[in-house]
Structures are given as C-alpha cells and as structure tokens.
Amino acid sequence: MSYRGQASGDAEFRELKVWQKAHELVLLIYKYSERFPKTETYCLVTQLRRASISVPANIAEGYKKKGKADKLRFFNIAQGSLQEVHYYLILAEDLTYGPSGDMLEVVDHVERMLEAYCQGIARNR
C-alpha cells in the first residue's frame, strides 16, 4: 500500500507494520461510515472516525518519543482508542448500518500487533 505525502525522510513511523495496519483500518472506517444515515453525521460517524484516526496518530507520536515510559503511554492511548473503535463497530452493526466483521478482524489484528510492540519496548533497554 502506498502512503501519500512521503516527501519527508523523517517519518519512519510509516515503516512500522502496526502503523500501516492501523492506517488501513482508518481508510476502511471512512468507506464504511459513508453509508451511515445522515442523522449519524455528527454523532456516530464523527466518533468512529475520530477514534480510528487516534490509533495511527498516537502510534506515530509515540514512535518519536525518547523515553520508554513516554512511548508506552502513547501506544496505550492508541490501544484505548482501538477499543473505542471496536465498540462503535459493534454498535453500528447492531443499528443495522452494515456488517462490520471485516473491520473487527483488522481491529483484532492491530490489537495483537500493538500489544506485541508494547511488550517488545517494555523488555528492551
């Protein structure tokens, strides 16, 4: 997958597989939420998109932090946002806005990757 805006050589976070998968999830969420009723434009659509964007954004921000505790704090925020996305996808499906199974699989995948990444950081240094 190609990521636009790669002019800067300083964005190494894009090389992280966990960031790539989280970014993929955001793109899926945007397409999925386009189908929601107009009444959800300022509620569930906004909440779902905001939470999904928070996952790769916090991974990117945490990537540049120097201290282990600081890095882990941002990755933990990403984990929390991922759980929020998980809930919103369950809610959207329960409200019959469309099946969310494919995205829930990506959420689970990102969750496992992020946990492994955090464990690796916690073990090092």
Secondary structure, 3 states (H helix, E strand, C coil): CCCCCCCCCCCHHHHCHHHHHHHHHHHHHHHHHCCCCHHHCCCHHHHHHHHHHHHHHHHHHHHHCCCHHHHHHHHHHHHHHHHHHHHHHHHHHHCCCCCCHHHHHHHHHHHHHHHHHHHHHHHCC
